[in-house]
Amino acid sequence: MVFGADKVPEIARGLAKGMRTLKDATNDIKNEITKSAEKNGLDSSITKEIGDNLKKVKDDLEDFTGSVKRKL
């Protein structure tokens, strides 16, 4: 993809905001699952699996944004 130099900061801010939103949502989801599992006496180890999957998504996004940053 090719963007004009004037659009790069805007794109970077958008990506950073999206990553922050994803991280916040991830933490909220993990907390809700853990609370619900503990409340119902269930094994909360599922939160580790969910966390691992979400970390993979985060790592993939960081790989992508890293390549964008390198091209600046």
N, CA, C and O of each residue as an XYZ file, in Angstrom:
288
protein
N       0.845     -1.172      0.000
C       0.000      0.000      0.000
C       0.890      1.236      0.000
O       1.972      1.260      0.587
N       0.401      2.232     -0.666
C       1.145      3.476     -0.733
C       0.270      4.592     -0.179
O      -0.881      4.760     -0.582
N       0.842      5.354      0.758
C       0.134      6.477      1.351
C       1.006      7.707      1.205
O       2.233      7.618      1.178
N       0.361      8.849      1.111
C       1.112     10.092      1.091
C       1.716     10.343      2.459
O       1.213      9.860      3.473
N       2.797     11.101      2.474
C       3.490     11.387      3.731
C       2.579     12.073      4.739
O       2.754     11.910      5.947
N       1.622     12.827      4.259
C       0.715     13.529      5.176
C      -0.267     12.581      5.862
O      -0.827     12.927      6.902
N      -0.481     11.409      5.306
C      -1.427     10.443      5.883
C      -0.784      9.477      6.874
O      -1.489      8.861      7.674
N       0.523      9.335      6.836
C       1.216      8.359      7.676
C       0.973      8.599      9.169
O       0.640      7.646      9.872
N       1.122      9.823      9.688
C       0.856     10.023     11.126
C      -0.585      9.690     11.507
O      -0.838      9.142     12.580
N      -1.506     10.016     10.641
C      -2.919      9.721     10.906
C      -3.151      8.214     10.955
O      -3.886      7.725     11.813
N      -2.536      7.489     10.051
C      -2.667      6.034     10.019
C      -2.031      5.422     11.261
O      -2.601      4.517     11.870
N      -0.855      5.911     11.639
C      -0.162      5.397     12.830
C      -1.001      5.645     14.086
O      -1.103      4.766     14.942
N      -1.597      6.823     14.204
C      -2.457      7.108     15.362
C      -3.652      6.177     15.384
O      -4.037      5.678     16.441
N      -4.236      5.944     14.234
C      -5.382      5.035     14.149
C      -5.021      3.621     14.565
O      -5.778      2.967     15.283
N      -3.861      3.146     14.115
C      -3.406      1.806     14.498
C      -3.131      1.727     15.994
O      -3.498      0.749     16.644
N      -2.486      2.753     16.539
C      -2.188      2.760     17.975
C      -3.472      2.776     18.795
O      -3.585      2.076     19.801
N      -4.434      3.574     18.359
C      -5.718      3.640     19.063
C      -6.426      2.280     18.991
O      -7.003      1.825     19.978
N      -6.379      1.647     17.836
C      -6.996      0.331     17.676
C      -6.340     -0.711     18.562
O      -7.024     -1.549     19.148
N      -5.016     -0.665     18.664
C      -4.303     -1.609     19.525
C      -4.649     -1.372     20.991
O      -4.809     -2.333     21.744
N      -4.767     -0.124     21.408
C      -5.130      0.200     22.790
C      -6.548     -0.307     23.084
O      -6.800     -0.881     24.143
N      -7.454     -0.094     22.153
C      -8.831     -0.558     22.320
C      -8.870     -2.078     22.424
O      -9.594     -2.631     23.251
N      -8.091     -2.747     21.586
C      -8.033     -4.205     21.615
C      -7.482     -4.695     22.958
O      -8.005     -5.649     23.534
N      -6.442     -4.050     23.447
C      -5.860     -4.448     24.726
C      -6.856     -4.259     25.860
O      -7.000     -5.134     26.715
N      -7.545     -3.120     25.872
C      -8.547     -2.871     26.912
C      -9.684     -3.885     26.852
O     -10.131     -4.393     27.880
N     -10.143     -4.173     25.644
C     -11.224     -5.143     25.480
C     -10.767     -6.530     25.922
O     -11.531     -7.271     26.541
N      -9.539     -6.876     25.610
C      -8.980     -8.166     26.013
C      -8.983     -8.304     27.527
O      -9.409     -9.324     28.069
N      -8.507     -7.275     28.198
C      -8.473     -7.318     29.661
C      -9.875     -7.407     30.252
O     -10.095     -8.138     31.217
N     -10.823     -6.667     29.681
C     -12.205     -6.728     30.161
C     -12.787     -8.129     29.995
O     -13.440     -8.650     30.899
N     -12.543     -8.730     28.839
C     -13.073    -10.069     28.569
C     -12.473    -11.084     29.548
O     -13.192    -11.896     30.130
N     -11.152    -11.028     29.722
C     -10.507    -11.970     30.641
C     -11.030    -11.801     32.060
O     -11.281    -12.788     32.750
N     -11.196    -10.559     32.499
C     -11.699    -10.315     33.852
C     -13.119    -10.840     34.027
O     -13.433    -11.448     35.050
N     -13.969    -10.613     33.049
C     -15.358    -11.085     33.128
C     -15.432    -12.607     33.146
O     -16.208    -13.185     33.906
N     -14.631    -13.251     32.317
C     -14.631    -14.715     32.280
C     -14.138    -15.274     33.610
O     -14.716    -16.216     34.152
N     -13.068    -14.686     34.128
C     -12.518    -15.148     35.396
C     -13.521    -14.967     36.530
O     -13.731    -15.882     37.327
N     -14.134    -13.800     36.604
C     -15.127    -13.541     37.659
C     -16.291    -14.512     37.567
O     -16.721    -15.080     38.571
N     -16.795    -14.699     36.355
C     -17.934    -15.592     36.159
C     -17.571    -17.036     36.513
O     -18.356    -17.742     37.147
N     -16.387    -17.466     36.103
C     -15.955    -18.841     36.402
C     -15.802    -19.038     37.903
O     -16.249    -20.045     38.452
N     -15.174    -18.082     38.562
C     -14.982    -18.208     40.010
C     -16.321    -18.177     40.747
O     -16.523    -18.907     41.717
N     -17.216    -17.337     40.284
C     -18.540    -17.228     40.910
C     -19.315    -18.543     40.806
O     -20.047    -18.922     41.720
N     -19.138    -19.230     39.673
C     -19.859    -20.476     39.443
C     -19.040    -21.717     39.788
O     -19.465    -22.838     39.509
N     -17.875    -21.523     40.390
C     -17.052    -22.654     40.799
C     -16.453    -23.423     39.649
O     -16.204    -24.622     39.769
N     -16.219    -22.762     38.540
C     -15.656    -23.429     37.368
C     -14.155    -23.185     37.278
O     -13.620    -22.261     37.889
N     -13.494    -24.031     36.507
C     -12.060    -23.878     36.268
C     -11.850    -22.650     35.387
O     -12.412    -22.556     34.296
N     -11.059    -21.736     35.854
C     -10.840    -20.499     35.101
C      -9.604    -20.567     34.214
O      -9.135    -19.535     33.735
N      -9.070    -21.761     33.987
C      -7.885    -21.899     33.137
C      -8.180    -21.519     31.688
O      -7.259    -21.280     30.906
N      -9.460    -21.465     31.332
C      -9.816    -21.065     29.968
C      -9.335    -19.648     29.678
O      -9.069    -19.302     28.527
N      -9.226    -18.835     30.712
C      -8.761    -17.460     30.486
C      -7.326    -17.450     29.978
O      -6.953    -16.555     29.220
N      -6.517    -18.421     30.376
C      -5.146    -18.490     29.863
C      -5.161    -18.771     28.367
O      -4.408    -18.159     27.610
N      -6.009    -19.690     27.944
C      -6.095    -20.009     26.519
C      -6.583    -18.798     25.725
O      -6.053    -18.493     24.657
N      -7.580    -18.124     26.246
C      -8.087    -16.919     25.579
C      -6.998    -15.855     25.535
O      -6.798    -15.201     24.511
N      -6.300    -15.688     26.645
C      -5.203    -14.723     26.695
C      -4.115    -15.039     25.680
O      -3.577    -14.141     25.033
N      -3.793    -16.323     25.546
C      -2.779    -16.729     24.574
C      -3.216    -16.404     23.148
O      -2.420    -15.927     22.338
N      -4.496    -16.668     22.848
C      -5.009    -16.363     21.508
C      -5.006    -14.857     21.245
O      -4.653    -14.408     20.155
N      -5.396    -14.098     22.239
C      -5.419    -12.647     22.071
C      -4.002    -12.081     21.959
O      -3.776    -11.105     21.244
N      -3.054    -12.692     22.662
C      -1.657    -12.254     22.550
C      -1.151    -12.494     21.136
O      -0.398    -11.681     20.600
N      -1.557    -13.603     20.528
C      -1.147    -13.883     19.153
C      -1.681    -12.810     18.214
O      -0.964    -12.346     17.327
N      -2.928    -12.415     18.401
C      -3.504    -11.362     17.570
C      -2.733    -10.057     17.774
O      -2.424     -9.350     16.815
N      -2.431     -9.754     19.028
C      -1.678     -8.536     19.338
C      -0.300     -8.576     18.677
O       0.140     -7.588     18.089
N       0.378     -9.725     18.776
C       1.700     -9.866     18.160
C       1.622     -9.683     16.644
O       2.490     -9.049     16.045
N       0.582    -10.241     16.029
C       0.395    -10.075     14.584
C       0.202     -8.610     14.230
O       0.751     -8.130     13.239
N      -0.582     -7.893     15.044
C      -0.789     -6.465     14.794
C       0.509     -5.688     14.969
O       0.801     -4.777     14.194
N       1.283     -6.045     15.979
C       2.557     -5.355     16.190
C       3.523     -5.624     15.043
O       4.282     -4.735     14.658
N       3.506     -6.835     14.492
C       4.338     -7.136     13.335
C       3.952     -6.241     12.160
O       4.811     -5.715     11.452
N       2.643     -6.078     11.968
C       2.158     -5.251     10.873
C       2.524     -3.785     11.095
O       3.031     -3.125     10.188
N       2.268     -3.279     12.294
C       2.563     -1.869     12.544
C       4.056     -1.617     12.536
O       4.493     -0.523     12.177
N       4.850     -2.606     12.924
C       6.304     -2.463     12.853
C       6.763     -2.275     11.422
O       7.660     -1.475     11.157
N       6.158     -3.002     10.499
C       6.534     -2.853      9.089
C       6.097     -1.489      8.573
O       6.767     -0.914      7.715
N       4.985     -0.961      9.078
C       4.546      0.376      8.672
C       5.522      1.413      9.201
O       5.896      2.339      8.480
N       5.942      1.266     10.470
C       6.868      2.213     11.079
C       8.205      2.217     10.351
O       8.802      3.276     10.153
N       8.678      1.040      9.952
C       9.967      0.955      9.266
C       9.944      1.667      7.926
O      10.980      2.129      7.447
N       8.766      1.760      7.319
C       8.670      2.389      5.993
C       8.511      3.903      6.099
O       8.514      4.598      5.083
N       8.373      4.415      7.315
C       8.255      5.858      7.486
C       9.539      6.458      7.191
O       9.682      7.678      7.269
